[in-house]
Amino acid sequence: MHLIPTVITNDGRGERAYDIYSRLLKDGVIFVRGPIDDD
């Protein structure tokens, strides 16, 4: 079983829990594994 880390944020309306990948995507952080081709 794989464990995915969670992040807890406080947005003024209460606490919210995100999995780490959703939180990074919300901040515009993405990971690319492999070359990027414009074709």
Legacy VTK file of the C-alpha trace (Angstrom):
# vtk DataFile Version 3.0
C-alpha trace
ASCII
DATASET POLYDATA
POINTS 39 float
0.000 0.000 0.000
1.312 3.438 -0.957
0.929 6.355 1.411
0.318 9.783 -0.101
1.284 12.736 2.101
-1.400 15.273 2.933
-1.163 19.003 3.515
-3.511 20.863 5.849
-4.181 24.513 5.060
-6.200 27.192 6.798
-8.024 29.357 4.250
-9.983 31.594 6.616
-13.088 29.410 6.401
-11.497 26.547 8.265
-8.939 23.866 7.730
-8.734 21.884 4.525
-6.746 18.751 3.791
-5.251 18.143 0.340
-3.150 15.320 -0.967
0.283 16.712 -1.801
-0.189 16.393 -5.578
-3.476 18.338 -5.600
-1.927 21.058 -3.455
1.082 21.435 -5.752
-1.225 21.556 -8.800
-3.330 24.257 -7.104
-0.142 26.328 -6.741
0.760 25.730 -10.396
3.639 23.347 -9.666
3.803 20.409 -12.068
6.302 17.614 -12.601
7.312 16.471 -16.074
8.883 13.061 -16.463
10.403 12.833 -19.903
11.178 15.065 -22.843
8.794 17.732 -24.121
8.321 17.708 -27.897
6.603 20.550 -29.788
5.644 18.310 -32.735
LINES 1 40
39 0 1 2 3 4 5 6 7 8 9 10 11 12 13 14 15 16 17 18 19 20 21 22 23 24 25 26 27 28 29 30 31 32 33 34 35 36 37 38
